[in-house]
Every structure is written in structure tokens, then in C-alpha cells.
Amino acid sequence: MPEVHEISEQKHILSYLEARDLVKQYQKAKELLLVGDTLRVRFREREPQHSGAWYFRINKQFRAVGFFRDTGRLVIYDIDNHQ
């Protein structure tokens, strides 16, 4: 599992989070991932394996999906409604 040293978001992600009142939950999940707590946020590679897409859990309903642009730099490009 790759280490995450930095997380950035594409432009539309913040407005999506604000519209659904998920900013605080996203920030908390992001901080947990940055300190290496991958179990609490369930950081995993998205199916199919070796697709390059990784996700972490924001809450029971939403997942943040991203890809590694550089070593240790995760770029979030989508928030997935998991239900």
C-alpha cells in the first residue's frame, strides 16, 4: 500500500462537499489518512486491481476517489455516493 504524504483536490470537489455538508467529515478523514491511519478510513485500491484508482471512506455513504500523481501525492477527482 503506497504512503500518502499530500492530498489535493480537483476544483469541483470542494463545492460538491459544501453542497452536501461533508467538509468537516472529509477534513477529518483526510487528516487520518495523512498520519497513516489507513484502517479507520479504509484506504483501498478500487476494483479492478492495478487500475491506479484509490479511495478512502468519508462516512458510511461517501467515498473520496483519487489517483497518485507523484510518489506520495494523492489527487482526489471524485466523491462517490456509495449507496
N, CA, C and O atoms as a printed pandas DataFrame, in Angstrom:
     atom_number atom_name residue_name chain_id  residue_number  x_coord  y_coord  z_coord
0              1         N          MET        A               1    0.860   -1.180    0.000
1              2        CA          MET        A               1    0.000    0.000    0.000
2              3         C          MET        A               1    0.900    1.236    0.000
3              4         O          MET        A               1    1.792    1.356    0.840
4              5         N          PRO        A               2    0.667    2.150   -0.939
5              6        CA          PRO        A               2    1.511    3.346   -1.005
6              7         C          PRO        A               2    1.254    4.299    0.157
7              8         O          PRO        A               2    0.145    4.377    0.685
8              9         N          GLU        A               3    2.305    5.020    0.542
9             10        CA          GLU        A               3    2.174    6.029    1.588
10            11         C          GLU        A               3    1.632    7.325    0.987
11            12         O          GLU        A               3    1.932    7.672   -0.156
12            13         N          VAL        A               4    0.832    8.030    1.780
13            14        CA          VAL        A               4    0.250    9.297    1.344
14            15         C          VAL        A               4    0.886   10.416    2.174
15            16         O          VAL        A               4    0.771   10.431    3.400
16            17         N          HIS        A               5    1.561   11.355    1.490
17            18        CA          HIS        A               5    2.199   12.475    2.165
18            19         C          HIS        A               5    1.465   13.785    1.920
19            20         O          HIS        A               5    1.603   14.746    2.677
20            21         N          GLU        A               6    0.687   13.803    0.851
21            22        CA          GLU        A               6   -0.035   15.027    0.476
22            23         C          GLU        A               6   -1.322   14.627   -0.240
23            24         O          GLU        A               6   -1.342   13.672   -1.017
24            25         N          ILE        A               7   -2.401   15.375    0.031
25            26        CA          ILE        A               7   -3.678   15.144   -0.647
26            27         C          ILE        A               7   -4.163   16.474   -1.209
27            28         O          ILE        A               7   -4.262   17.465   -0.486
28            29         N          SER        A               8   -4.461   16.486   -2.495
29            30        CA          SER        A               8   -5.038   17.681   -3.108
30            31         C          SER        A               8   -6.322   17.281   -3.819
31            32         O          SER        A               8   -6.560   16.104   -4.089
32            33         N          GLU        A               9   -7.136   18.270   -4.115
33            34        CA          GLU        A               9   -8.433   18.023   -4.727
34            35         C          GLU        A               9   -8.539   18.789   -6.038
35            36         O          GLU        A               9   -7.951   19.859   -6.191
36            37         N          GLN        A              10   -9.284   18.241   -6.971
37            38        CA          GLN        A              10   -9.612   18.995   -8.174
38            39         C          GLN        A              10  -10.620   20.077   -7.793
39            40         O          GLN        A              10  -11.233   20.003   -6.728
40            41         N          LYS        A              11  -10.795   21.066   -8.639
41            42        CA          LYS        A              11  -11.571   22.262   -8.309
42            43         C          LYS        A              11  -13.009   21.993   -7.902
43            44         O          LYS        A              11  -13.507   22.639   -6.980
44            45         N          HIS        A              12  -13.685   21.075   -8.545
45            46        CA          HIS        A              12  -15.107   20.850   -8.304
46            47         C          HIS        A              12  -15.390   20.085   -7.009
47            48         O          HIS        A              12  -16.541   20.038   -6.575
48            49         N          ILE        A              13  -14.399   19.498   -6.396
49            50        CA          ILE        A              13  -14.600   18.658   -5.208
50            51         C          ILE        A              13  -15.098   19.476   -4.019
51            52         O          ILE        A              13  -16.026   19.055   -3.329
52            53         N          LEU        A              14  -14.504   20.622   -3.773
53            54        CA          LEU        A              14  -14.890   21.430   -2.613
54            55         C          LEU        A              14  -16.347   21.869   -2.683
55            56         O          LEU        A              14  -17.048   21.827   -1.672
56            57         N          SER        A              15  -16.815   22.286   -3.852
57            58        CA          SER        A              15  -18.215   22.709   -3.977
58            59         C          SER        A              15  -19.158   21.517   -3.766
59            60         O          SER        A              15  -20.232   21.676   -3.186
60            61         N          TYR        A              16  -18.767   20.338   -4.228
61            62        CA          TYR        A              16  -19.565   19.125   -4.021
62            63         C          TYR        A              16  -19.680   18.824   -2.526
63            64         O          TYR        A              16  -20.763   18.516   -2.028
64            65         N          LEU        A              17  -18.555   18.918   -1.818
65            66        CA          LEU        A              17  -18.549   18.654   -0.373
66            67         C          LEU        A              17  -19.383   19.681    0.386
67            68         O          LEU        A              17  -20.126   19.322    1.300
68            69         N          GLU        A              18  -19.266   20.945    0.019
69            70        CA          GLU        A              18  -20.032   22.007    0.684
70            71         C          GLU        A              18  -21.527   21.827    0.469
71            72         O          GLU        A              18  -22.312   22.035    1.395
72            73         N          ALA        A              19  -21.932   21.447   -0.732
73            74        CA          ALA        A              19  -23.349   21.278   -1.049
74            75         C          ALA        A              19  -23.982   20.160   -0.225
75            76         O          ALA        A              19  -25.185   20.182    0.035
76            77         N          ARG        A              20  -23.183   19.194    0.180
77            78        CA          ARG        A              20  -23.695   18.050    0.948
78            79         C          ARG        A              20  -23.280   18.087    2.419
79            80         O          ARG        A              20  -23.474   17.114    3.146
80            81         N          ASP        A              21  -22.712   19.203    2.851
81            82        CA          ASP        A              21  -22.291   19.412    4.241
82            83         C          ASP        A              21  -21.325   18.308    4.701
83            84         O          ASP        A              21  -21.488   17.732    5.777
84            85         N          LEU        A              22  -20.328   18.031    3.869
85            86        CA          LEU        A              22  -19.356   16.977    4.159
86            87         C          LEU        A              22  -17.943   17.504    4.422
87            88         O          LEU        A              22  -17.015   16.709    4.566
88            89         N          VAL        A              23  -17.762   18.812    4.487
89            90        CA          VAL        A              23  -16.420   19.377    4.569
90            91         C          VAL        A              23  -15.688   18.918    5.837
91            92         O          VAL        A              23  -14.535   18.495    5.759
92            93         N          LYS        A              24  -16.338   18.995    6.990
93            94        CA          LYS        A              24  -15.693   18.592    8.245
94            95         C          LYS        A              24  -15.348   17.108    8.245
95            96         O          LYS        A              24  -14.257   16.723    8.667
96            97         N          GLN        A              25  -16.262   16.281    7.779
97            98        CA          GLN        A              25  -16.016   14.840    7.744
98            99         C          GLN        A              25  -14.884   14.515    6.775
99           100         O          GLN        A              25  -14.060   13.644    7.054
100          101         N          TYR        A              26  -14.837   15.206    5.644
101          102        CA          TYR        A              26  -13.775   14.995    4.671
102          103         C          TYR        A              26  -12.424   15.394    5.254
103          104         O          TYR        A              26  -11.442   14.664    5.116
104          105         N          GLN        A              27  -12.376   16.559    5.908
105          106        CA          GLN        A              27  -11.122   17.027    6.509
106          107         C          GLN        A              27  -10.605   16.047    7.557
107          108         O          GLN        A              27   -9.404   15.786    7.627
108          109         N          LYS        A              28  -11.503   15.507    8.366
109          110        CA          LYS        A              28  -11.102   14.549    9.396
110          111         C          LYS        A              28  -10.538   13.275    8.764
111          112         O          LYS        A              28   -9.497   12.776    9.194
112          113         N          ALA        A              29  -11.220   12.751    7.750
113          114        CA          ALA        A              29  -10.747   11.549    7.061
114          115         C          ALA        A              29   -9.407   11.812    6.378
115          116         O          ALA        A              29   -8.524   10.954    6.374
116          117         N          LYS        A              30   -9.266   12.983    5.811
117          118        CA          LYS        A              30   -8.025   13.368    5.136
118          119         C          LYS        A              30   -6.865   13.428    6.137
119          120         O          LYS        A              30   -5.773   12.938    5.849
120          121         N          GLU        A              31   -7.095   14.020    7.299
121          122        CA          GLU        A              31   -6.057   14.093    8.339
122          123         C          GLU        A              31   -5.669   12.710    8.833
123          124         O          GLU        A              31   -4.487   12.437    9.040
124          125         N          LEU        A              32   -6.650   11.832    9.027
125          126        CA          LEU        A              32   -6.351   10.466    9.462
126          127         C          LEU        A              32   -5.484    9.740    8.433
127          128         O          LEU        A              32   -4.551    9.026    8.800
128          129         N          LEU        A              33   -5.786    9.921    7.164
129          130        CA          LEU        A              33   -5.009    9.275    6.115
130          131         C          LEU        A              33   -3.585    9.830    6.064
131          132         O          LEU        A              33   -2.634    9.080    5.843
132          133         N          LEU        A              34   -3.437   11.134    6.268
133          134        CA          LEU        A              34   -2.110   11.747    6.221
134          135         C          LEU        A              34   -1.207   11.301    7.372
135          136         O          LEU        A              34    0.014   11.265    7.217
136          137         N          VAL        A              35   -1.791   10.963    8.522
137          138        CA          VAL        A              35   -0.972   10.475    9.638
138          139         C          VAL        A              35   -0.759    8.968    9.571
139          140         O          VAL        A              35   -0.094    8.393   10.432
140          141         N          GLY        A              36   -1.322    8.329    8.550
141          142        CA          GLY        A              36   -1.074    6.919    8.323
142          143         C          GLY        A              36   -2.105    5.968    8.875
143          144         O          GLY        A              36   -1.867    4.760    8.890
144          145         N          ASP        A              37   -3.243    6.460    9.331
145          146        CA          ASP        A              37   -4.295    5.597    9.873
146          147         C          ASP        A              37   -5.192    5.102    8.729
147          148         O          ASP        A              37   -6.319    5.568    8.566
148          149         N          THR        A              38   -4.682    4.170    7.958
149          150        CA          THR        A              38   -5.403    3.686    6.781
150          151         C          THR        A              38   -6.558    2.761    7.139
151          152         O          THR        A              38   -7.482    2.596    6.342
152          153         N          LEU        A              39   -6.523    2.163    8.308
153          154        CA          LEU        A              39   -7.613    1.254    8.699
154          155         C          LEU        A              39   -8.897    2.002    9.028
155          156         O          LEU        A              39   -9.983    1.554    8.660
156          157         N          ARG        A              40   -8.792    3.132    9.713
157          158        CA          ARG        A              40  -10.003    3.865   10.097
158          159         C          ARG        A              40  -10.727    4.471    8.910
159          160         O          ARG        A              40  -11.951    4.597    8.929
160          161         N          VAL        A              41   -9.988    4.848    7.879
161          162        CA          VAL        A              41  -10.636    5.433    6.697
162          163         C          VAL        A              41  -10.802    4.417    5.575
163          164         O          VAL        A              41  -11.321    4.740    4.506
164          165         N          ARG        A              42  -10.361    3.196    5.824
165          166        CA          ARG        A              42  -10.494    2.097    4.857
166          167         C          ARG        A              42   -9.925    2.465    3.487
167          168         O          ARG        A              42  -10.605    2.375    2.465
168          169         N          PHE        A              43   -8.669    2.877    3.497
169          170        CA          PHE        A              43   -7.957    3.252    2.276
170          171         C          PHE        A              43   -7.633    2.003    1.484
171          172         O          PHE        A              43   -6.916    1.123    1.963
172          173         N          ARG        A              44   -8.168    1.923    0.253
173          174        CA          ARG        A              44   -8.003    0.726   -0.575
174          175         C          ARG        A              44   -7.914    1.102   -2.046
175          176         O          ARG        A              44   -8.297    2.197   -2.460
176          177         N          GLU        A              45   -7.394    0.152   -2.823
177          178        CA          GLU        A              45   -7.376    0.338   -4.273
178          179         C          GLU        A              45   -8.735   -0.064   -4.830
179          180         O          GLU        A              45   -9.311   -1.078   -4.435
180          181         N          ARG        A              46   -9.222    0.730   -5.733
181          182        CA          ARG        A              46  -10.532    0.474   -6.327
182          183         C          ARG        A              46  -10.440   -0.662   -7.339
183          184         O          ARG        A              46   -9.420   -0.832   -8.007
184          185         N          GLU        A              47  -11.509   -1.430   -7.444
185          186        CA          GLU        A              47  -11.566   -2.524   -8.417
186          187         C          GLU        A              47  -11.664   -1.945   -9.817
187          188         O          GLU        A              47  -12.302   -0.904   -9.970
188          189         N          PRO        A              48  -11.097   -2.523  -10.821
189          190        CA          PRO        A              48  -10.248   -3.705  -10.811
190          191         C          PRO        A              48   -8.867   -3.376  -10.254
191          192         O          PRO        A              48   -8.411   -2.235  -10.338
192          193         N          GLN        A              49   -8.214   -4.370   -9.691
193          194        CA          GLN        A              49   -6.881   -4.178   -9.130
194          195         C          GLN        A              49   -5.939   -3.627  -10.199
195          196         O          GLN        A              49   -6.085   -3.933  -11.382
196          197         N          HIS        A              50   -4.992   -2.830   -9.780
197          198        CA          HIS        A              50   -3.986   -2.200  -10.651
198          199         C          HIS        A              50   -4.595   -1.184  -11.604
199          200         O          HIS        A              50   -4.026   -0.897  -12.658
200          201         N          SER        A              51   -5.756   -0.638  -11.237
201          202        CA          SER        A              51   -6.380    0.394  -12.065
202          203         C          SER        A              51   -5.768    1.766  -11.802
203          204         O          SER        A              51   -5.897    2.681  -12.616
204          205         N          GLY        A              52   -5.102    1.897  -10.663
205          206        CA          GLY        A              52   -4.495    3.178  -10.311
206          207         C          GLY        A              52   -5.410    4.070   -9.498
207          208         O          GLY        A              52   -4.973    5.115   -9.016
208          209         N          ALA        A              53   -6.656    3.692   -9.333
209          210        CA          ALA        A              53   -7.620    4.484   -8.562
210          211         C          ALA        A              53   -7.669    3.972   -7.124
211          212         O          ALA        A              53   -7.790    2.771   -6.886
212          213         N          TRP        A              54   -7.573    4.887   -6.182
213          214        CA          TRP        A              54   -7.621    4.567   -4.754
214          215         C          TRP        A              54   -8.759    5.339   -4.127
215          216         O          TRP        A              54   -9.132    6.401   -4.626
216          217         N          TYR        A              55   -9.322    4.830   -3.040
217          218        CA          TYR        A              55  -10.395    5.540   -2.363
218          219         C          TYR        A              55  -10.251    5.425   -0.855
219          220         O          TYR        A              55   -9.616    4.503   -0.342
220          221         N          PHE        A              56  -10.857    6.387   -0.150
221          222        CA          PHE        A              56  -10.964    6.307    1.296
222          223         C          PHE        A              56  -12.349    6.752    1.714
223          224         O          PHE        A              56  -13.024    7.502    1.009
224          225         N          ARG        A              57  -12.755    6.277    2.869
225          226        CA          ARG        A              57  -14.112    6.485    3.368
226          227         C          ARG        A              57  -14.222    7.841    4.054
227          228         O          ARG        A              57  -13.408    8.171    4.917
228          229         N          ILE        A              58  -15.228    8.627    3.674
229          230        CA          ILE        A              58  -15.536    9.889    4.362
230          231         C          ILE        A              58  -16.519    9.608    5.483
231          232         O          ILE        A              58  -16.314   10.033    6.620
232          233         N          ASN        A              59  -17.578    8.898    5.164
233          234        CA          ASN        A              59  -18.555    8.417    6.151
234          235         C          ASN        A              59  -19.177    7.135    5.584
235          236         O          ASN        A              59  -18.664    6.584    4.611
236          237         N          LYS        A              60  -20.237    6.670    6.161
237          238        CA          LYS        A              60  -20.826    5.409    5.678
238          239         C          LYS        A              60  -21.330    5.505    4.245
239          240         O          LYS        A              60  -21.399    4.495    3.545
240          241         N          GLN        A              61  -21.682    6.708    3.802
241          242        CA          GLN        A              61  -22.286    6.871    2.487
242          243         C          GLN        A              61  -21.305    7.298    1.397
243          244         O          GLN        A              61  -21.444    6.869    0.252
244          245         N          PHE        A              62  -20.325    8.126    1.721
245          246        CA          PHE        A              62  -19.479    8.742    0.705
246          247         C          PHE        A              62  -18.032    8.272    0.770
247          248         O          PHE        A              62  -17.489    8.024    1.846
248          249         N          ARG        A              63  -17.413    8.154   -0.421
249          250        CA          ARG        A              63  -16.014    7.790   -0.569
250          251         C          ARG        A              63  -15.324    8.840   -1.443
251          252         O          ARG        A              63  -15.907    9.339   -2.406
252          253         N          ALA        A              64  -14.085    9.166   -1.097
253          254        CA          ALA        A              64  -13.267   10.054   -1.921
254          255         C          ALA        A              64  -12.383    9.177   -2.803
255          256         O          ALA        A              64  -11.694    8.286   -2.306
256          257         N          VAL        A              65  -12.403    9.428   -4.101
257          258        CA          VAL        A              65  -11.671    8.609   -5.066
258          259         C          VAL        A              65  -10.578    9.463   -5.698
259          260         O          VAL        A              65  -10.814   10.599   -6.107
260          261         N          GLY        A              66   -9.369    8.888   -5.770
261          262        CA          GLY        A              66   -8.254    9.635   -6.343
262          263         C          GLY        A              66   -7.219    8.741   -6.982
263          264         O          GLY        A              66   -7.359    7.518   -7.023
264          265         N          PHE        A              67   -6.175    9.380   -7.481
265          266        CA          PHE        A              67   -5.061    8.668   -8.095
266          267         C          PHE        A              67   -3.765    9.335   -7.644
267          268         O          PHE        A              67   -3.766   10.497   -7.238
268          269         N          PHE        A              68   -2.672    8.603   -7.717
269          270        CA          PHE        A              68   -1.378    9.144   -7.336
270          271         C          PHE        A              68   -0.752    9.828   -8.540
271          272         O          PHE        A              68   -0.486    9.196   -9.562
272          273         N          ARG        A              69   -0.521   11.125   -8.402
273          274        CA          ARG        A              69    0.125   11.880   -9.475
274          275         C          ARG        A              69    1.638   11.732   -9.372
275          276         O          ARG        A              69    2.308   11.485  -10.375
276          277         N          ASP        A              70    2.172   11.878   -8.182
277          278        CA          ASP        A              70    3.590   11.679   -7.903
278          279         C          ASP        A              70    3.675   10.732   -6.718
279          280         O          ASP        A              70    2.653   10.358   -6.143
280          281         N          THR        A              71    4.878   10.346   -6.355
281          282        CA          THR        A              71    5.053    9.485   -5.198
282          283         C          THR        A              71    4.568   10.209   -3.951
283          284         O          THR        A              71    5.085   11.270   -3.602
284          285         N          GLY        A              72    3.583    9.639   -3.284
285          286        CA          GLY        A              72    3.064   10.209   -2.051
286          287         C          GLY        A              72    2.039   11.311   -2.211
287          288         O          GLY        A              72    1.548   11.823   -1.205
288          289         N          ARG        A              73    1.691   11.704   -3.437
289          290        CA          ARG        A              73    0.727   12.791   -3.669
290          291         C          ARG        A              73   -0.554   12.224   -4.283
291          292         O          ARG        A              73   -0.570   11.807   -5.441
292          293         N          LEU        A              74   -1.615   12.218   -3.494
293          294        CA          LEU        A              74   -2.916   11.708   -3.927
294          295         C          LEU        A              74   -3.791   12.870   -4.381
295          296         O          LEU        A              74   -3.959   13.843   -3.645
296          297         N          VAL        A              75   -4.346   12.779   -5.577
297          298        CA          VAL        A              75   -5.226   13.812   -6.125
298          299         C          VAL        A              75   -6.638   13.242   -6.171
299          300         O          VAL        A              75   -6.891   12.239   -6.838
300          301         N          ILE        A              76   -7.560   13.894   -5.453
301          302        CA          ILE        A              76   -8.954   13.464   -5.391
302          303         C          ILE        A              76   -9.690   14.034   -6.603
303          304         O          ILE        A              76   -9.695   15.245   -6.822
304          305         N          TYR        A              77  -10.307   13.153   -7.386
305          306        CA          TYR        A              77  -11.034   13.619   -8.578
306          307         C          TYR        A              77  -12.534   13.344   -8.506
307          308         O          TYR        A              77  -13.282   13.829   -9.355
308          309         N          ASP        A              78  -12.997   12.570   -7.505
309          310        CA          ASP        A              78  -14.422   12.245   -7.440
310          311         C          ASP        A              78  -14.809   11.923   -6.016
311          312         O          ASP        A              78  -14.012   11.386   -5.247
312          313         N          ILE        A              79  -16.052   12.259   -5.669
313          314        CA          ILE        A              79  -16.674   11.816   -4.427
314          315         C          ILE        A              79  -17.789   10.885   -4.840
315          316         O          ILE        A              79  -18.706   11.278   -5.562
316          317         N          ASP        A              80  -17.709    9.653   -4.383
317          318        CA          ASP        A              80  -18.615    8.608   -4.810
318          319         C          ASP        A              80  -19.687    8.378   -3.751
319          320         O          ASP        A              80  -19.373    8.168   -2.579
320          321         N          ASN        A              81  -20.960    8.418   -4.166
321          322        CA          ASN        A              81  -22.060    8.049   -3.275
322          323         C          ASN        A              81  -22.119    6.537   -3.268
323          324         O          ASN        A              81  -22.514    5.920   -4.257
324          325         N          HIS        A              82  -21.732    5.948   -2.172
325          326        CA          HIS        A              82  -21.519    4.505   -2.093
326          327         C          HIS        A              82  -22.817    3.704   -2.007
327          328         O          HIS        A              82  -22.783    2.474   -2.025
328          329         N          GLN        A              83  -23.948    4.378   -1.914
329          330        CA          GLN        A              83  -25.207    3.643   -1.741
330          331         C          GLN        A              83  -25.965    3.454   -3.000
331          332         O          GLN        A              83  -27.039    2.853   -2.990
